[in-house]
Amino acid sequence: MKILVDADACPVVSIVENIAKKYQIPVTLLCDTNHVLHSDYSEVITVGAGADAVDFKLVSICQKGDIVVTQDYGVAAMILGKGAYGIHQNGKWYTDENIDQMLMERHLTKKARSAKKKNHLKGLSKRTAEDDKRFEESMDKLVQKANITP
């Protein structure tokens, strides 16, 4: 088992690494050439800056039982199909039971945005310490669910 992180602009990399150290799980951070990452703990894989290049690389190296941290619902759907676990940076787990609904919501949101191009939807709120705590607790529970013990 390993933890794979879609690390382009991911705000929870340090939290993931701390949990991985606790359970002695290897971590791979994936990013494109537009982002420079360094880690004393994780392997860093840098791929070309093409559209979805990181996503395709992540899915290609993901194996059953791995944990994947991504905010991309499409990537989440593909890794679930491979028998991996998925978690969003907000702490929500991707599951076979919720992924279809999440993909539908993404589609409807994209459709609404394109219908209202002149009306910009408000972006995400600034990340808080509570967001980080919620992610940390959820990630720790997911690692435990994947049958890893400290």
N, C-alpha and C positions, 0 to 999 in steps of 0.2 A: 504494500500500500504506500502511496505517496500523495502529497497534496500538490495540486497544480493551480496556479493563480494567473488569471488573465490580468496581468499587472499594469497594463497601460492606464495610467491615472487612477489606480486602485488605492483608496485611502486606508485599507486595512492590512497592508503587507506586514507591518511590524507586529500586529496582533496575531496574524497567522503564524509568523515565525516563532513567536513566544509560545504559542500552544504546541506547535510542532516540536520545539525543543523539549517541552514538558513530557511529551509522549514519544520522543525520539523518532519522529517521522521525517523522512526527507521531503524537501519542498523544491519545486521548480517554478520559477517566475518566468513568464513569457511576456515579451514586449516587442514592439517594432523599433525600427531604426530611428524613429522620431523621439523615442524615450531612452534615456540612459539610466540603467539600474545597476547598482552594485549591492552585494550582500555578503556578509561574513558567514552566513548560514546556508543560504539557498543557492542552488544552481540557477544561473540566469541564461535563458535562451533568447537571443535576439533574432528576429526574422525580418524579412523585407517589409517595406512600408505599404505594400499593396493592400487593397480593400480586403478585409477579413483574413489577412495572412496569419495573424496571431490566432484567430479563432480556429482556422483549419489545422494549424500545427498542434494546438492544444488538443483538439478532438482526435487527431491522428496518434498522439502518444498516450492518450488516456486509456486506462485499462479498468476492467471490472474491479470494484472495491476502492478505487481512488476517490479522493475528495477534490472537487473542482470549485474554486471561488471565481464567480463571474457575475456580471450584471446583465449579460446578454442572454435573453430567453431562448434564442435559437441555439446557442451553444449548449445551454442547459438541457434542451430537449435531446440533442444529439448524445450528450454524455450519459443521460439517463438511459438511452437506448443501448448503451454499452455496459450498463450495470454499475455505473459510478454514482457517487453521491454528489449533489450540487447544492451550493449555498450562495445567496446574493450577499453583497456587501452590507445590506441592511439587516442581515441575520435570518432572512426567510429561506427556508429549505425549499428546493425544487423537488417535487415528487411526481410520480406517475399520476397521482390523483389531482394535482393542481396545475400541471404544466400546460394542458390544453386551454384552460381558462386564462392563464397568464398570456399565452400567445394570442388568444382572441382579443384580450384587452389591449395588447400592444398594437395589433392590427387596427382596432377601432380608434385608438389614440392617434396613430399615424394618419389614418383617413381623416380624422377631425382636423388635424394640423394642416394637411394639404388643402382642405376645404376652406380654411381660414388663414391663408398665407399672410394676409396683411395684419392679422391680429396675432401677435406673438403670445404664446402661452408662457406663463411664468416658469422659470427654471426651478431646479431643486433647491431646497433650503440648505443653508450652511450646515455642515456636519457638526454634531455636538458630542460632548463627552458621553452623554446618555446613548447616542447612536453606537459609539464604540463599545460601550459596556454591553449593550444588547447583542451586538455582533459577537463579542468575545464569549458570552454565555452560550449563545446558540452554536457557535463553532465548537466549543468544548463539548457540548452535548452531542453534536454530530460525530465528532471523533470517537466518543464513547459508544455511540450507536454502531459505529463501524467496527466494534469489538476490539478496540485498542485500550490497553490499561497502562497507567503511568508506571 
